[in-house]
């Protein structure tokens, strides 16, 4: 399929720069009938025994602004850990995959100081991606949290007044370079209302990498390849799915990352607990083994996320995106959401 089939005109004015408050005051477009709702209506749009599956990953403050030994500015954007902690004197060291800037000026052996962290470039892999060893006197994750900034997408230009605005209420396990944004609309009160309707919530982990959002550059979408991301689907999620199925409920993924996690765990044809990497790329023609419905934000044109939406919803995505733009819905990470059933 040609990339042009997954394009649309996105005005800059439609890109949300700040989240709404409260979070469940975001709008929700229901694909069936293109009906307008508020996200807080979700309990009434689902049926008892339906199951929501969320991604409980937590965004790492992975953008490390720092200085080179010459005094010039540099930046290390952590993409994921390559090796675990080691002992570095009285502290810790670990090796990471990262994007660095200015990449052309930062050679192998270059040292960048970022607060309590010293980063040394080990190897270049092209496109600004490097292997880098981080050293600190204390715990490495605590040092990253202290020195780092949230890695907001480049289309969000206003910054954050509160770091937690880019974390879901489910966030528990640090590891992602971007938020699973469909989960940003949930509040504790909404979760309570879902529970009172006998709508269960299960969680999985997919560590979101920046490659997930990278635009497709090949002419044919099938030629694109996405990097692998770490997934955890535990037995508790499998059991929740089984309970929903027995009771006649549906499995609704909250976000494209939850879809990829669940479908990766069912790659053999039957869903099983799974911990490991996934490079699952869902394109039109894919048949879901687990997911019945999807709640997701509105995505950038020409991305694997939009291709997945088209795979699950068919051509209905075009009418939905057109209606959302006409009706003033807010797009992308801090924007509104849509919900539909897999076709």
C-alpha beads as a LAMMPS data file, in Angstrom:
LAMMPS data file: protein, C-alpha beads

343 atoms
342 bonds

1 atom types
1 bond types

-500.0 500.0 xlo xhi
-500.0 500.0 ylo yhi
-500.0 500.0 zlo zhi

Masses

1 110.0

Atoms # bond

1 1 1 0.000 0.000 0.000
2 1 1 1.233 3.466 -0.843
3 1 1 2.163 5.871 1.925
4 1 1 -0.015 8.565 0.334
5 1 1 -3.082 6.543 1.377
6 1 1 -2.293 7.358 5.011
7 1 1 -1.984 11.102 4.706
8 1 1 -4.260 13.995 5.603
9 1 1 -3.898 17.734 6.124
10 1 1 -3.222 18.531 9.782
11 1 1 -3.405 22.257 10.578
12 1 1 -0.948 23.404 13.244
13 1 1 -3.887 24.972 15.080
14 1 1 -5.373 21.488 15.645
15 1 1 -2.324 20.241 17.578
16 1 1 -2.977 20.370 21.320
17 1 1 -0.216 22.073 23.287
18 1 1 -1.576 21.486 26.783
19 1 1 -3.747 18.759 28.330
20 1 1 -7.277 19.581 29.388
21 1 1 -8.203 19.629 33.061
22 1 1 -9.682 17.484 34.406
23 1 1 -8.216 14.855 32.129
24 1 1 -11.536 13.153 31.397
25 1 1 -12.915 16.450 30.073
26 1 1 -11.254 15.573 26.773
27 1 1 -13.607 14.847 23.901
28 1 1 -14.245 11.325 22.620
29 1 1 -15.396 10.616 19.080
30 1 1 -17.194 7.281 18.775
31 1 1 -16.538 5.808 15.361
32 1 1 -19.936 4.154 15.101
33 1 1 -22.133 7.001 13.863
34 1 1 -19.370 9.563 14.424
35 1 1 -20.966 10.504 17.728
36 1 1 -19.498 13.238 19.928
37 1 1 -18.955 12.446 23.594
38 1 1 -16.785 13.468 26.500
39 1 1 -14.192 10.996 27.718
40 1 1 -15.997 10.981 31.059
41 1 1 -18.893 9.269 29.233
42 1 1 -16.764 6.136 28.743
43 1 1 -18.432 3.992 31.454
44 1 1 -21.787 4.444 29.700
45 1 1 -20.325 3.659 26.269
46 1 1 -19.060 0.256 27.376
47 1 1 -20.940 -2.784 28.652
48 1 1 -20.550 -4.627 31.959
49 1 1 -17.818 -7.279 31.686
50 1 1 -15.943 -5.353 29.003
51 1 1 -12.230 -5.223 29.756
52 1 1 -9.963 -2.220 29.296
53 1 1 -6.264 -2.986 28.848
54 1 1 -3.890 -0.117 29.613
55 1 1 -0.140 0.356 29.319
56 1 1 1.332 0.976 32.764
57 1 1 4.720 2.145 31.504
58 1 1 6.168 5.305 33.010
59 1 1 7.977 7.917 30.934
60 1 1 11.611 8.375 31.855
61 1 1 12.901 11.964 32.110
62 1 1 15.287 10.922 29.378
63 1 1 16.318 14.236 27.815
64 1 1 19.644 15.108 29.453
65 1 1 20.878 18.627 28.678
66 1 1 24.577 18.925 29.386
67 1 1 27.982 20.363 28.511
68 1 1 30.945 19.051 26.564
69 1 1 34.455 19.283 27.981
70 1 1 34.879 22.394 25.788
71 1 1 31.970 24.079 27.534
72 1 1 29.661 23.830 24.534
73 1 1 26.064 22.696 24.929
74 1 1 25.146 19.084 24.178
75 1 1 22.169 16.829 24.713
76 1 1 21.720 13.110 25.310
77 1 1 18.254 11.647 24.697
78 1 1 18.077 8.171 26.203
79 1 1 16.212 5.633 24.063
80 1 1 16.722 2.520 26.152
81 1 1 19.115 0.581 28.324
82 1 1 21.521 -1.762 26.557
83 1 1 23.174 -3.224 29.645
84 1 1 22.265 -3.251 33.329
85 1 1 23.873 -1.418 36.211
86 1 1 27.492 -1.973 37.041
87 1 1 29.690 -0.665 39.796
88 1 1 31.514 2.576 39.098
89 1 1 33.507 3.345 42.224
90 1 1 30.892 4.291 44.784
91 1 1 28.119 4.670 42.208
92 1 1 26.614 3.000 39.166
93 1 1 27.271 2.832 35.465
94 1 1 25.169 1.479 32.624
95 1 1 25.186 1.470 28.838
96 1 1 22.359 3.025 26.846
97 1 1 21.168 3.594 23.317
98 1 1 20.717 7.339 22.833
99 1 1 20.324 10.194 20.408
100 1 1 22.908 12.942 20.837
101 1 1 23.154 16.518 19.647
102 1 1 25.193 17.945 17.991
103 1 1 25.879 14.440 16.645
104 1 1 28.529 15.476 14.104
105 1 1 30.654 17.155 16.749
106 1 1 30.426 14.400 19.334
107 1 1 32.974 11.708 18.559
108 1 1 33.690 8.401 20.231
109 1 1 35.188 9.057 23.661
110 1 1 33.500 12.453 24.002
111 1 1 32.401 13.185 27.557
112 1 1 29.202 15.089 28.366
113 1 1 28.372 16.257 31.885
114 1 1 24.674 16.439 32.786
115 1 1 24.183 17.302 36.454
116 1 1 25.264 14.260 38.496
117 1 1 25.719 12.158 35.337
118 1 1 28.814 11.758 33.196
119 1 1 28.064 10.341 29.733
120 1 1 30.794 8.930 27.497
121 1 1 30.098 8.060 23.865
122 1 1 31.158 4.513 23.016
123 1 1 30.019 4.017 19.425
124 1 1 28.128 5.758 16.607
125 1 1 25.341 3.872 14.794
126 1 1 24.236 6.558 12.314
127 1 1 21.384 9.119 12.299
128 1 1 22.652 10.590 15.587
129 1 1 22.160 7.292 17.450
130 1 1 24.988 6.204 19.726
131 1 1 25.880 3.805 22.490
132 1 1 26.748 5.763 25.604
133 1 1 27.846 4.781 29.091
134 1 1 26.326 6.752 31.981
135 1 1 28.131 7.028 35.310
136 1 1 26.937 8.600 38.546
137 1 1 27.812 8.498 42.235
138 1 1 24.361 7.221 43.218
139 1 1 21.487 5.317 41.679
140 1 1 21.360 5.816 37.919
141 1 1 17.563 6.100 37.610
142 1 1 17.427 8.619 40.450
143 1 1 20.167 10.634 38.766
144 1 1 18.283 10.604 35.447
145 1 1 15.123 11.751 37.202
146 1 1 17.096 14.594 38.813
147 1 1 19.015 15.745 35.743
148 1 1 16.570 14.885 32.967
149 1 1 13.663 16.599 31.277
150 1 1 10.542 14.995 29.856
151 1 1 11.025 14.058 26.178
152 1 1 8.037 15.882 24.743
153 1 1 7.341 15.398 21.039
154 1 1 8.679 18.252 18.884
155 1 1 5.176 19.412 17.964
156 1 1 4.581 20.379 21.624
157 1 1 6.411 23.673 21.974
158 1 1 5.040 25.160 25.192
159 1 1 6.780 22.884 27.701
160 1 1 5.254 21.430 30.859
161 1 1 4.176 23.202 34.018
162 1 1 3.954 19.815 35.759
163 1 1 5.900 16.682 34.782
164 1 1 2.984 14.512 35.792
165 1 1 0.944 15.971 32.925
166 1 1 2.875 13.575 30.674
167 1 1 2.315 10.521 32.881
168 1 1 -0.830 8.409 32.992
169 1 1 -2.482 7.548 36.296
170 1 1 -1.424 3.962 35.586
171 1 1 2.293 4.808 35.245
172 1 1 4.331 2.422 37.383
173 1 1 7.369 1.009 35.595
174 1 1 9.888 3.509 34.246
175 1 1 11.156 2.765 30.777
176 1 1 9.439 4.714 28.001
177 1 1 10.681 7.583 25.879
178 1 1 7.119 8.773 25.235
179 1 1 3.759 8.486 26.966
180 1 1 1.063 5.984 25.979
181 1 1 -1.166 8.961 25.360
182 1 1 -4.616 7.335 25.227
183 1 1 -4.175 6.592 28.922
184 1 1 -3.716 10.277 29.742
185 1 1 -7.499 10.783 29.756
186 1 1 -8.184 8.591 32.789
187 1 1 -8.726 9.926 36.305
188 1 1 -9.162 8.069 39.613
189 1 1 -12.838 9.116 39.658
190 1 1 -13.384 7.739 36.156
191 1 1 -11.682 4.475 37.125
192 1 1 -14.054 4.188 40.109
193 1 1 -17.069 4.717 37.833
194 1 1 -15.818 2.063 35.444
195 1 1 -15.490 -0.342 38.368
196 1 1 -19.015 0.388 39.510
197 1 1 -20.208 -0.662 36.037
198 1 1 -18.287 -3.942 36.381
199 1 1 -15.779 -2.879 33.728
200 1 1 -12.395 -4.278 34.688
201 1 1 -8.991 -2.735 33.920
202 1 1 -5.942 -4.900 33.254
203 1 1 -2.455 -3.657 32.504
204 1 1 0.470 -4.605 30.309
205 1 1 3.802 -2.946 29.634
206 1 1 5.203 -1.769 26.340
207 1 1 8.214 0.508 26.661
208 1 1 7.441 3.173 24.097
209 1 1 10.389 4.156 21.938
210 1 1 10.636 7.263 19.795
211 1 1 10.741 5.075 16.690
212 1 1 7.046 4.348 17.245
213 1 1 6.273 7.924 16.195
214 1 1 8.838 8.178 13.400
215 1 1 7.226 9.037 10.039
216 1 1 7.320 6.328 7.403
217 1 1 9.810 7.288 4.703
218 1 1 9.367 4.395 2.266
219 1 1 6.906 4.776 -0.603
220 1 1 5.178 1.529 0.307
221 1 1 4.182 1.140 3.952
222 1 1 5.029 -2.578 3.897
223 1 1 8.704 -1.704 3.323
224 1 1 8.957 0.202 6.602
225 1 1 10.587 -1.466 9.604
226 1 1 10.118 -0.470 13.217
227 1 1 12.629 -1.056 15.984
228 1 1 11.804 -3.558 18.704
229 1 1 10.369 -2.473 22.041
230 1 1 10.156 -4.396 25.298
231 1 1 6.824 -5.958 26.261
232 1 1 5.465 -7.537 29.426
233 1 1 2.121 -9.356 29.342
234 1 1 1.623 -11.144 32.627
235 1 1 -0.631 -14.023 33.567
236 1 1 -2.920 -11.612 35.442
237 1 1 -3.783 -9.903 32.141
238 1 1 -4.396 -13.282 30.465
239 1 1 -6.751 -14.242 33.282
240 1 1 -8.631 -10.932 33.002
241 1 1 -9.108 -11.517 29.264
242 1 1 -10.414 -15.017 29.957
243 1 1 -12.902 -13.672 32.531
244 1 1 -14.159 -11.090 30.057
245 1 1 -14.565 -13.673 27.308
246 1 1 -16.488 -16.079 29.547
247 1 1 -18.836 -13.270 30.618
248 1 1 -19.409 -12.112 27.038
249 1 1 -17.303 -8.973 27.398
250 1 1 -15.017 -7.334 24.877
251 1 1 -11.312 -6.549 25.102
252 1 1 -10.713 -2.842 24.524
253 1 1 -7.108 -1.714 24.157
254 1 1 -6.331 1.728 25.544
255 1 1 -3.846 2.957 22.971
256 1 1 -1.896 1.474 20.102
257 1 1 0.849 0.312 22.467
258 1 1 -1.629 -1.903 24.329
259 1 1 -2.701 -3.364 20.973
260 1 1 0.883 -4.218 20.053
261 1 1 1.570 -5.746 23.462
262 1 1 -1.516 -7.966 23.419
263 1 1 -1.183 -9.021 19.809
264 1 1 2.524 -9.753 20.286
265 1 1 1.635 -12.082 23.154
266 1 1 -0.793 -13.871 20.847
267 1 1 1.632 -14.279 17.934
268 1 1 1.390 -18.062 18.193
269 1 1 -2.383 -17.910 17.708
270 1 1 -3.295 -18.074 21.384
271 1 1 -2.472 -15.380 23.917
272 1 1 0.109 -16.392 26.493
273 1 1 2.122 -14.507 29.081
274 1 1 5.124 -12.983 27.413
275 1 1 8.159 -10.925 28.358
276 1 1 10.533 -9.843 25.625
277 1 1 10.927 -7.719 22.517
278 1 1 8.355 -7.009 19.826
279 1 1 8.702 -5.463 16.393
280 1 1 5.086 -6.187 15.445
281 1 1 3.974 -3.820 12.700
282 1 1 0.209 -3.878 12.182
283 1 1 -0.861 -2.947 8.656
284 1 1 -4.138 -3.338 6.723
285 1 1 -4.912 -6.997 6.248
286 1 1 -3.875 -7.904 9.794
287 1 1 -6.416 -9.949 11.782
288 1 1 -6.538 -9.230 15.511
289 1 1 -6.362 -12.280 17.751
290 1 1 -7.176 -10.539 21.039
291 1 1 -8.315 -6.938 20.626
292 1 1 -11.977 -6.170 19.937
293 1 1 -11.897 -2.395 20.308
294 1 1 -9.476 0.503 20.514
295 1 1 -9.405 3.845 22.292
296 1 1 -6.726 6.055 20.793
297 1 1 -5.742 9.661 20.236
298 1 1 -5.555 11.215 16.759
299 1 1 -2.185 10.542 15.153
300 1 1 0.231 12.237 12.789
301 1 1 -0.175 11.477 9.087
302 1 1 2.207 8.985 7.540
303 1 1 3.069 7.145 10.770
304 1 1 2.846 3.499 11.831
305 1 1 0.237 4.570 14.397
306 1 1 -2.138 5.823 11.726
307 1 1 -1.459 2.720 9.625
308 1 1 -2.527 0.606 12.618
309 1 1 -5.705 2.650 13.032
310 1 1 -6.498 2.003 9.360
311 1 1 -5.770 -1.703 9.856
312 1 1 -8.233 -1.952 12.743
313 1 1 -10.962 0.422 11.581
314 1 1 -10.691 0.208 7.792
315 1 1 -11.470 3.234 5.654
316 1 1 -13.736 4.571 8.413
317 1 1 -10.682 6.320 9.864
318 1 1 -10.845 8.906 7.053
319 1 1 -14.377 10.018 7.883
320 1 1 -13.528 10.066 11.579
321 1 1 -10.449 12.246 11.121
322 1 1 -12.308 14.574 8.765
323 1 1 -15.187 14.928 11.223
324 1 1 -12.794 15.504 14.117
325 1 1 -11.007 18.307 12.278
326 1 1 -14.302 19.891 11.191
327 1 1 -15.655 19.761 14.755
328 1 1 -12.567 21.221 16.414
329 1 1 -11.155 18.149 18.096
330 1 1 -7.623 18.516 19.444
331 1 1 -4.997 16.226 17.910
332 1 1 -1.892 14.274 18.965
333 1 1 -0.429 13.580 22.426
334 1 1 -2.386 16.080 24.539
335 1 1 -5.413 15.957 22.250
336 1 1 -8.795 14.255 22.283
337 1 1 -9.565 10.612 21.595
338 1 1 -11.632 8.303 19.438
339 1 1 -13.088 4.855 20.088
340 1 1 -14.087 2.148 17.653
341 1 1 -14.563 -1.573 17.240
342 1 1 -12.225 -3.709 15.183
343 1 1 -13.602 -4.583 11.748

Bonds

1 1 1 2
2 1 2 3
3 1 3 4
4 1 4 5
5 1 5 6
6 1 6 7
7 1 7 8
8 1 8 9
9 1 9 10
10 1 10 11
11 1 11 12
12 1 12 13
13 1 13 14
14 1 14 15
15 1 15 16
16 1 16 17
17 1 17 18
18 1 18 19
19 1 19 20
20 1 20 21
21 1 21 22
22 1 22 23
23 1 23 24
24 1 24 25
25 1 25 26
26 1 26 27
27 1 27 28
28 1 28 29
29 1 29 30
30 1 30 31
31 1 31 32
32 1 32 33
33 1 33 34
34 1 34 35
35 1 35 36
36 1 36 37
37 1 37 38
38 1 38 39
39 1 39 40
40 1 40 41
41 1 41 42
42 1 42 43
43 1 43 44
44 1 44 45
45 1 45 46
46 1 46 47
47 1 47 48
48 1 48 49
49 1 49 50
50 1 50 51
51 1 51 52
52 1 52 53
53 1 53 54
54 1 54 55
55 1 55 56
56 1 56 57
57 1 57 58
58 1 58 59
59 1 59 60
60 1 60 61
61 1 61 62
62 1 62 63
63 1 63 64
64 1 64 65
65 1 65 66
66 1 66 67
67 1 67 68
68 1 68 69
69 1 69 70
70 1 70 71
71 1 71 72
72 1 72 73
73 1 73 74
74 1 74 75
75 1 75 76
76 1 76 77
77 1 77 78
78 1 78 79
79 1 79 80
80 1 80 81
81 1 81 82
82 1 82 83
83 1 83 84
84 1 84 85
85 1 85 86
86 1 86 87
87 1 87 88
88 1 88 89
89 1 89 90
90 1 90 91
91 1 91 92
92 1 92 93
93 1 93 94
94 1 94 95
95 1 95 96
96 1 96 97
97 1 97 98
98 1 98 99
99 1 99 100
100 1 100 101
101 1 101 102
102 1 102 103
103 1 103 104
104 1 104 105
105 1 105 106
106 1 106 107
107 1 107 108
108 1 108 109
109 1 109 110
110 1 110 111
111 1 111 112
112 1 112 113
113 1 113 114
114 1 114 115
115 1 115 116
116 1 116 117
117 1 117 118
118 1 118 119
119 1 119 120
120 1 120 121
121 1 121 122
122 1 122 123
123 1 123 124
124 1 124 125
125 1 125 126
126 1 126 127
127 1 127 128
128 1 128 129
129 1 129 130
130 1 130 131
131 1 131 132
132 1 132 133
133 1 133 134
134 1 134 135
135 1 135 136
136 1 136 137
137 1 137 138
138 1 138 139
139 1 139 140
140 1 140 141
141 1 141 142
142 1 142 143
143 1 143 144
144 1 144 145
145 1 145 146
146 1 146 147
147 1 147 148
148 1 148 149
149 1 149 150
150 1 150 151
151 1 151 152
152 1 152 153
153 1 153 154
154 1 154 155
155 1 155 156
156 1 156 157
157 1 157 158
158 1 158 159
159 1 159 160
160 1 160 161
161 1 161 162
162 1 162 163
163 1 163 164
164 1 164 165
165 1 165 166
166 1 166 167
167 1 167 168
168 1 168 169
169 1 169 170
170 1 170 171
171 1 171 172
172 1 172 173
173 1 173 174
174 1 174 175
175 1 175 176
176 1 176 177
177 1 177 178
178 1 178 179
179 1 179 180
180 1 180 181
181 1 181 182
182 1 182 183
183 1 183 184
184 1 184 185
185 1 185 186
186 1 186 187
187 1 187 188
188 1 188 189
189 1 189 190
190 1 190 191
191 1 191 192
192 1 192 193
193 1 193 194
194 1 194 195
195 1 195 196
196 1 196 197
197 1 197 198
198 1 198 199
199 1 199 200
200 1 200 201
201 1 201 202
202 1 202 203
203 1 203 204
204 1 204 205
205 1 205 206
206 1 206 207
207 1 207 208
208 1 208 209
209 1 209 210
210 1 210 211
211 1 211 212
212 1 212 213
213 1 213 214
214 1 214 215
215 1 215 216
216 1 216 217
217 1 217 218
218 1 218 219
219 1 219 220
220 1 220 221
221 1 221 222
222 1 222 223
223 1 223 224
224 1 224 225
225 1 225 226
226 1 226 227
227 1 227 228
228 1 228 229
229 1 229 230
230 1 230 231
231 1 231 232
232 1 232 233
233 1 233 234
234 1 234 235
235 1 235 236
236 1 236 237
237 1 237 238
238 1 238 239
239 1 239 240
240 1 240 241
241 1 241 242
242 1 242 243
243 1 243 244
244 1 244 245
245 1 245 246
246 1 246 247
247 1 247 248
248 1 248 249
249 1 249 250
250 1 250 251
251 1 251 252
252 1 252 253
253 1 253 254
254 1 254 255
255 1 255 256
256 1 256 257
257 1 257 258
258 1 258 259
259 1 259 260
260 1 260 261
261 1 261 262
262 1 262 263
263 1 263 264
264 1 264 265
265 1 265 266
266 1 266 267
267 1 267 268
268 1 268 269
269 1 269 270
270 1 270 271
271 1 271 272
272 1 272 273
273 1 273 274
274 1 274 275
275 1 275 276
276 1 276 277
277 1 277 278
278 1 278 279
279 1 279 280
280 1 280 281
281 1 281 282
282 1 282 283
283 1 283 284
284 1 284 285
285 1 285 286
286 1 286 287
287 1 287 288
288 1 288 289
289 1 289 290
290 1 290 291
291 1 291 292
292 1 292 293
293 1 293 294
294 1 294 295
295 1 295 296
296 1 296 297
297 1 297 298
298 1 298 299
299 1 299 300
300 1 300 301
301 1 301 302
302 1 302 303
303 1 303 304
304 1 304 305
305 1 305 306
306 1 306 307
307 1 307 308
308 1 308 309
309 1 309 310
310 1 310 311
311 1 311 312
312 1 312 313
313 1 313 314
314 1 314 315
315 1 315 316
316 1 316 317
317 1 317 318
318 1 318 319
319 1 319 320
320 1 320 321
321 1 321 322
322 1 322 323
323 1 323 324
324 1 324 325
325 1 325 326
326 1 326 327
327 1 327 328
328 1 328 329
329 1 329 330
330 1 330 331
331 1 331 332
332 1 332 333
333 1 333 334
334 1 334 335
335 1 335 336
336 1 336 337
337 1 337 338
338 1 338 339
339 1 339 340
340 1 340 341
341 1 341 342
342 1 342 343
